[in-house]
């Protein structure tokens, strides 16, 4: 597992959030999921303020 996987992906989210993420439930354009190899993050995207808020981070790796 690459330790910087989430950090690199979040940089891409800041540049183009709707291209890098998928809808979380109903596609309201605000709640989005970032699904990576070892991690999934639930995000709130605020376009006007250009703010990305991490709501939850989940490890997808087997323990």
C-alpha positions in Angstrom: 0.0 0.0 0.0 1.3 3.4 -0.9 1.1 5.7 2.2 0.5 8.8 0.1 -2.4 7.3 -2.0 -5.0 9.5 -0.2 -2.9 12.7 -0.2 -2.3 12.4 -4.0 -6.0 11.7 -4.7 -7.1 14.6 -2.5 -4.9 17.0 -4.5 -6.7 15.7 -7.7 -10.0 16.2 -6.0 -9.2 19.8 -5.3 -8.4 20.4 -8.9 -11.5 18.7 -10.4 -13.8 17.2 -7.7 -16.5 15.8 -10.0 -14.1 14.1 -12.3 -12.2 12.3 -9.6 -15.1 11.3 -7.4 -18.4 9.4 -7.8 -21.9 10.4 -6.3 -22.6 9.3 -2.8 -26.1 8.0 -2.9 -28.3 10.5 -4.8 -26.2 12.7 -7.1 -26.8 16.1 -5.5 -23.4 17.3 -6.5 -22.4 17.9 -2.9 -21.9 14.5 -1.3 -19.2 12.5 -3.2 -17.2 9.3 -2.7 -13.5 9.0 -3.4 -12.8 5.3 -4.0 -9.1 4.2 -4.1 -7.3 0.9 -4.0 -7.0 0.8 -0.2 -9.2 3.7 1.0 -12.6 5.2 0.5 -13.5 8.7 1.6 -16.8 10.4 1.8 -16.5 14.1 0.9 -18.7 17.2 0.9 -17.9 19.4 -2.2 -18.8 23.1 -1.9 -18.2 24.5 -5.4 -18.8 28.2 -4.6 -16.4 28.3 -1.7 -14.1 25.8 -3.4 -14.0 23.8 -0.2 -13.7 20.0 0.1 -14.6 18.6 3.5 -13.7 15.0 4.5 -16.7 13.5 6.3 -15.3 9.9 6.7 -12.3 7.9 5.8 -12.6 4.1 5.6 -9.8 1.5 5.1 -10.6 -1.1 2.4 -7.5 -3.2 3.3 -8.1 -6.6 4.9 -6.9 -6.8 8.5 
